[in-house]
Amino acid sequence: MSAAEAATLPVRALDTLMDRTLAPGYSRIGFEVRRRLPGWPADPQPGALAGRHVLVTGASSGLGIGCVEGLARLGAAVHMVVRDEVKGERVRGQIISRVGDADLRVTRCDLADLDDVRRFADELDLTSVHALIHNAGVMPPERTESPQGHELSMAVHVLGPVLMTELLRDRLHSGRTVLVSSGGMYAQRLPAGDPEFRLGEYSPSVAYARSKRMQVEMLPLLADRWSFDGMVLAGMHPGWADTPGVRESLPTFRRLTRPILRDDRQGADTSVWLAATRPAPPTGRFWHDRVPRPTHLVPATRPRADEVARAWAWLRSATGID
């Protein structure tokens, strides 16, 4: 081990300790501590995304707003992909009032509706997309189905993003795609036998976490599939952020943790960094606070090979990406 490597050991140990003990690493405390430690990856250069087009789903609330603002400050032309265009235009105006002269464009797409995803891809008037950030999220209080009959969390977090990326892969040549996941997925196994949550008592938080686990387990397979186009695929989790979903669906958790929850900028930081940093990050990794993280913290959540194969077959069938 070199002297330089030895010098980084205490920093890496502190980072890992914060990550494994959750509260210090997932909170705003972890973000603020890490960015002051030696070895924190450099910020993208000013104007790093000038002339580049970036798509952000779920762009009109929570982390989506933080993501759009961060990308706009780097010079990107940001396409705010939203369900509600009126709300999107209002948020667009708010961001421009803070950022100044920014190229922000609002466009409609419902990620839960695979037919609407296909329409969106057909109508998108771009020949090249530098990055696609899948930030849209839902946590319905009861089991809800998409227009195609899929459980809503799985439709919005997995099926819609995968189909949209597949349909745009020729325009994402040598580009980057980011799946915004959740640290909650660490508590769940891959639901290979019941991806639609038809069995057992429905739980909003469990359905949410299961869909995020699905994202992460499919990450290597999708990265391999899209690598032929030179695309970089990354998963990330934002830590504990004060998002509308947390406020509406997890009020007790928010009440207990509100002083240490991350704001939109802190939660979106790694998404923006993954879209803009140079050289491009390696594909197929799972990130938190600009560092690759393990996808399992305990052996019990690791799926068998046949479970991964079943989930992959379901995903391909549901999206029609064979």
C-alpha positions, 0 to 999 in steps of 0.5 A: 500500500502506498503512502497516499493510499494509507492516508485515505484509510481514515477518511474511507473508514469514516465514510463507511461508518456513516453509511452503515449506521444510516442516520449519520450518512443518510442525513444532511449531516453525512452530506455536509461532513463528506463534502468537506473530507479529503477526496470528495469528488470534484464538482463539475466545471462551470458550463459543463453541460452547456449545449447539452440536453438533459431530461428529468422526470418528476421535475416539478417537485422535491428532488426533481426541482433540485435536480433541474436547478443544479443542471440548469446552473451547469448550462444544460437545456433541461426538459422537465418531464411532468404529468401536470404541465400547469404545475410544471410551468409554475415551477419552471418560473420559480427556478428561472427566478433563482437561476436567471437565464436558463433553458428550461422546457416543460413537456408532459408524460405519465411514466405510469402509462406505457402508452404515454411513454411511447407517445412521448418518445415518438414526439420528442424532437431531439436527435441527441440526449446527453442524460436522462434522470429518472426521478419520478416517484409515487407511494400510493396509500393503497394498491393502485394499478396503472393503465396497463394493469401494473402495480403503480409503484413498479410501473412508475419506478421500473417499467416506465423508466426502462421503456423510456430509456429503451425507446431513446437509446439511439438518442442517448448514444454515449449518454447517461441514464440515472435511476433515482432509487432509495436507501429503503431498498436495503430492507427488501428482497427482490420480489421475483415471484410477486412483482405486482404485489398481488399477495399479502397485505399491501403496504405503501412503504414496502411496495415503494422499497420493493420497486426500488430493489427491482431497479437495483437488481436489474441495474447490471442487466440493463447496463449490459444491454445498453452498453452497446450504445455506449450508454452509462447507466447509474443507480443512486439513492439520495439519502433521507430528503424532505420530499413531498412523498416523505411528508405525505406518506411517512409523517411520523418518520418526518416528524422524528427526523425533520431537523436532519433531513436533506433539502432538494439540492443535497438530495439531488447532488449525486444525480447532477454530478453523475450527469455532468462529471468528466470523465463519465463514471463507470456503468452499472454502479450504485451511488450515494454521495458521489461514491459507489455503494454496495447493493446489499448490506445483509446476505438475506436480501441477496437474490438467487440467480433464478430469481434474477432471471424471473424478474428480468423475464417479467420486466422484458415481457411487461415493457415489450423490450425483447 
